[in-house]
Amino acid sequence: MLTEETVVDKIEILEGGIIQVRKSTRVYRDGIKIAETYHRHCLEPGADLTEQDSRVAAVAAVIHTKEVIDAHKATTDAVKAGLEPDVKG
């Protein structure tokens, strides 16, 4: 019997407060894992979290402070305007 499960198996915090999420899709035959694939996506500060795993949303609630969201927006706006962003670090 084949079964499949998808789990969030990695949550990473990247520079600027970006959260990278890795989902693992695992296929089992009679309870033995026979295949595994990965999908990654990133969440920018201020992203909509309604469709995210509850653990991802909990991490974002801590990491995506108003200050982080404002800094990300300022950097994004500067890049869109063709300016060199003011990166502090």
C-alpha positions, 0 to 999 in steps of 0.5 A: 500500500502506498501512502504519502505525507507532506511536512514542513521539515525546515524553517530558516531565517535568512538575511533581512528577516526573510523566512525560507520554508522547506516542505518534504513530500514523502512516499511510503510503501508498506510503511517504508519510505521509498521516495522523498522530494522537496519544495522551498519557498520564501516569505518576505517580511510582511507576507500573508501567512494565512496559508502557512503552517502554524509553526511557520506563522509562529516564527514569522510572528517573532521575526517579522517585527514592525522594524524588520517589515519597515526596513525590508520595504525601504530596501525593496523600494530603493531597489525598485527605484534603481537606488543603492539600498541603505544596508546596515549590518 
